Amino acid sequence: MKVLISGAGVAGLTLAHQLTRHGITPTVVEKAPGIRDGGYKVDIRGAALDVVRSMGILDELRRLRTGVRSGSVVDTTGKRVASMDADTFGGRVHDDAEVLRGDLLRMLFDLTATTVDHRFGDSIVAIDDTRVTFASGGTEEFDVVVGADGVHSATRALAFGPEEQFVRDLGYRIAIYSAPNHLGLDREELTYIGPGRTALVYSTTHDATLKAMFLFAGDAALSRQALREAYATEGWEVPRLLDGLDDTPDFYADTIAQVHMDRWSAGRVVLLGDAAHCASPASGQGTSLALVGGYLLAGELAAASGDFETAFRSYEERMRPFALRNQELGPANIKRMVMGTRTQVRMSMLMLGLMARLPGKERLMAKVIEPIHRAATAITLPVY
């Protein structure tokens, strides 16, 4: 079976590695010139831990954990209103691991660097049954094409139609970039909440610079100027963070959105990860969904012995309920992360400050994060 994977992200590289374990050598095409290093911190939870354990990289991932020790909510003066350990702050339980996305990608790539045909700096521009045309000008025959190229998937557009049919904007924007650590943070995360505007910064064991993230309501353009305008009246360290906006090398902005589709396959094309069922960054489950999906699709392709239609159907039947369960987290979480009014912000600050002083606060927080854990474990992985 000749399999082409579009996208060298977590989903695509996981699928590539799992296919090689089943004796299938795929081709991976990625429009970027190489593996994308750096990036934001991501969580690996629940069933996804079983996937990385089966790949033999769990111990290495734990060694590369961010090491963030605590998280705090601050007011406009910088006073820490509430503080707790980082795992509680980030909704992690048991063996959940928080790592930098770039570290995870590099590890997945290293697993397949010598066994998979990786083609960087290229992309798919046309699909005609088994014939695929690349931006570089060449054509090639493949039995299966996998779109693992993210929420704005070009592969999905070719096989299913424009993204407006499938991408659902939740009404919020996200911006992320690196900044000098003028706060002197040492493996700590700080979150500032204003009406309709949230900003947070953190440093990790492996990166002493600050990573800044902004979440805000509205339909602003995805640009540096739009970010400045959205936060023009906010306090705390926001003005200073924005001062360095023009100098940052890794500015990223996008909508907080989900992908909803009636089916994930059309002919020989099947979608994987965010391209099929993006749960949005607010869910905290995108990376785990990508890992689980890659494991399942590889297993079903191998089990079907070349019958790709059966493989696609079985993969979607197993994965769809899990994806839907995790998508439910997104809309609820973003409303807790970005408060709508000053009254909501004030009440939230009061409640957080009170809870931080109560005995048994860990049990209270456990109830808050329990829905994330239930969603992360809402699937039993078959052994292929």
N, C-alpha and C positions, 0 to 999 in steps of 0.2 A: 504494500500500500504506500503510495506517494502522498505525503501530507505536507501542505504548506501552511505555516502559521504566520499571520500578519500581526506583528507587535512583539517586541522583546521586553515586555513588562513582566510583572509577577505571574499573571495568568499564562502568558505565552511561554515563558521559560519553564514554568512548572509542567505544563503540558509536554514540552519538548523533552524534558528529563524523564518523565513518566513513560512516554512513548518508547524511548530507547530501552527502558527496562523491559518492555514487552517485545523487543526485537524490531521496532519500527524506527527508522532513522528519518526524522522530519527535516524540512528546510524552514528556517526562520528569517523573515524579511522585516527590517526595521528602518524607518525613514531617518532616524537620528544617526549620526556618524559613529556612535558607539553606545555602550551601556551608560545609562544616565546615573552618574554618581550623585552623592548628596541627597537632597530631598528631605521631606518632613519625616517625623517619627511615625511609625505605624505599629499597630498591635496585632499579635498572632494569638488567637484565642480558640478555645473549644476544639471542634473537630479539626481545625487547621493544624493544631499541635500534633495530631496523629499523622497528618500528611508530612510535616517536616521531620517527624521522628522516623517515618518510613524511608525518608530520603537520606537519613543519616547525618542531618545537619543541625539537629536540635541543640546539642551541646555547644556547637560553635556559635549558634544564634544567641544562646544564653551568655556566652562569653562576650558577645558584642552588644549586649543590652545597653540602652542609653545611660543607665545609672542615675537617672533623675531621682532624687531622694524625697522631694516634698513639693507640694503645690499649694499656692495661696491665692485668695481673692483679695485684691487691693481696692482702696477707694481713690478718689481724685488726688489725695495728698500722698498716696503711696503707702498708707497704713495698711498692714495686713489684717483684714477683717476676720478671716478664717483661714486656718492652715491645717493640712493633714498629710499623711504619707502619700507618695506619688501614685502608688498602685490604687489606693482608695480614690484619690483625686481623678485618676484616669479610668476608673471603672474596671480594673483588672482584678482577677481572683485566681487562686490556685497557681497553676504553672504558666499563666499567660505571660508572654514576652513582648516587651516594647523595644524595637530596634529602629535604626534609621533605614528608610526605604532603599537608599543607595547601597547600604551594606547587604541587605537581603538580595537585591538584584545582582550584585557582584558575586555573591555566593551561589545563586542559582545559575548564573552564566558559567562560572568555573566548573560546575557539574557537567556542563554540556559543551564546553569550549572545544574539545577535541573529538566529540562524537556526533555533533550536529553541524549542518551547513548553515552558518550564520551569515546573512548578507545585510550589512549595514549601509545606510545611505541610499536605500532604494525602497520602493513601495509598489503596491498593486494599483493599476489604473483601469483594468478591464478584466472581466471574468465571463467566459463563454463556455459553459459546461465544464469540460476538463481543461480547457485552454486558458491560461492566465497570462496577461500582458503586464509587464513591469514598466515603471517610469524610466528605467535605464534603456528601454527599447527592446529588450528581449521578450520572447514568449516561451512558455513551457507547459507541459501537461502534468496535471495533478489529479489524484482521485478525490481528495478532500481539501477544502480551503477553510481555515479557521480564522475568524475575525476576532483577534484578541487585542485590538488597537484602541481600547478606551471608550469613554462616554461619547466622544465625537468621532466614532469609528467610520473611516472611509470605506472599509470593507462592507460594513452594514449598509451604507448609502448605495453601494454598487449593487448589492443583492436584494435589498428590501425597500429602498427609497430614501428620501430626505429625512434628516434627523428630527425635523419638526414633528414628524408623525409619532416619534417614540420618546423623545427627551422631554421630561416634565420639569420645568423650572419651579423650584419650591419658594421662590421669591426672595432669595438671599444671594449675596456675593461672598467670595473668599479670596483673599490675597495673602501671599506668603513670600518672604524674602529673608536673606541673611543681613545682619547688622552688627556693628562693633558692640562688644559687651561692656558698654559704659556703666551698666548697673553692677558689674562685678559678680554676676550670678554664678554660683558653683553648683551645678546639677540641681537646679531649682526652676520651677515654673511659676510665673505670676500672671494672673488674669485680671484685667480691668473691664468692668461692665458699665456701659452707658446706655441710655434709651435708644434701642435700635442699633447699637454699636458695641462690639466686643473686641478687645485686643489682648493678645497674650504673647509672652516671650518665655524662652527657656534656653538653658545651655545643657550640654550632655558631657559624659565622660570622654567621648571621642571628638568633641567639637566645642571648644571654649567660646566661640563666637555666639552671638544671640541668633536664634531663629524667631522671627516675628510672624504672627498670624493675625489677620483681621477678618472678622465675620460681621457682615452688616446687612440690614434689610433694604430692599429696594431693587431697582432695575438699572443701576448705574452702568456705564460703559466699563469694559474690562481694561482699565489703563491706570497708570501712575497718577495722572491728574484726577481721575474719578475718585481714587482712594483719598487723595489729599482733600478734595472737596467734601467727601463723606465724613471725614474726621476733623474738619477744620475747627470745630468748637470744643473738641474733647480735651480733657485734662490729663493728669498723671504724666507719664513719659511719652505720650503719643506724639506731641509736637517734635520732640527730639528724634524719635524713631522715623518720623516722616522726613526730617531734614536730610537723612542719608539715603532717601529713596532713589535719587538719580544715580548714585554711585554703586548700588547693589548689582552684582552680576547675575543674580538668579531670581529676578522678579517673576512671580507666577500669579495669575488671576483667572478666575472662572466663576461660572454660576454654580450655586448649590442645586444640583439637579438629580433626578432619578431617570432610569430608563425602564419603560414598561412596554412589553411586546407580547402579542398573542402566541407567537412561536419563535424559536431561536434558530431554525434552520430553513433553508430554501434551496432545493436541489442539492448540490454538493457542498454548499456553504453552511457553516454552523458558527454561531457566535459564542464567545466565552468571556467571563469576567464582566467588567463594566460595560462592554459593548452590548451585552445581552440583558443585564439586570442591575446596572449601577444603583447602589443603595444610597449614594451621596456620602461625602466626607463626614456628615453629621452622624451617620450610623456607627462609625468606628469599625465597620466590618468589611470594608472593601478588600483589604489584603487577605483576610481569612476566606472570603468568598472566592477570590481568585485562586488561592491554593487548593481549596476543596474542589472547585470546578475543574481545574486542570487535572487533578487526580482522577475524578470521575470520568471525564471525557476520554482520557487515555485508556482507562480500564475498559470502557464500553467499546471503543474502537478495536481494541485487541480481542475482546470477548466475541465480537460479532464477526470476526474472521473475514473482513472485507465487505460485509453488508453494512455500508455506511448509513443507510436509512434506518435500519434497526438500531444501530449504535446511537445515532442522533436522538431517536425516540426514547431509548432507555436512559440516556444521559439527562434529557430534559425532565423525564418523569421523576428521576431521583433528585435532581438539583432544584427544580422550580419551587417546591414547597419550602425548601431551606432558604432560597433567595427571597421569596416573598416574606417569610418570617423576619428576615433581617432588614428588608426594606421598610417594614413597619416602624423600625427604630428611628429612621431619619427625620420625618416631620415632627415627631414628638421631641426628639433631642434638640433640634435646631431652635425650637421655641424656648427651651430651657437655657440654651447657650446665648441666645440673643433676646433680651427683654424688650417688650414693646413700648413701655412708658416709664417715666421717672418714678411713678408710684410702685410699679413692679420691681424696678431696680432697688428702691429703698427697702421694700418688704423682703426682697431676696437677701439683701445685705444683713438685715436684722435677723432673719431666720438662720442664715449661715453662721453668723456670729454667736447666736444662742446655741446652735447645735454643736459648734466647736468646743463649747464649754461644758456640755452635758456629759455625764458618765454614760458609757455605753454608746458613744457616738459611732463606733465602728459598726454596731448592729444596725443603727439607723441608716448608715451609708450603704450597708449590704443590701438593704431593701430597695434602695434607689438603683443600685447597679444590677440587681437580680434579673431584670428583663434582658439586659445585654448578655448575661451568662446563659440564660435559657435559650435565647436566639442562637448563640454561638455553638450550642450543643444540640440543636434541634435536627440532627441527622445522624444516622448510623452508617458509617462507611463500610461498603463491602470490601472483601479481600479478593483481589483479582489474581 
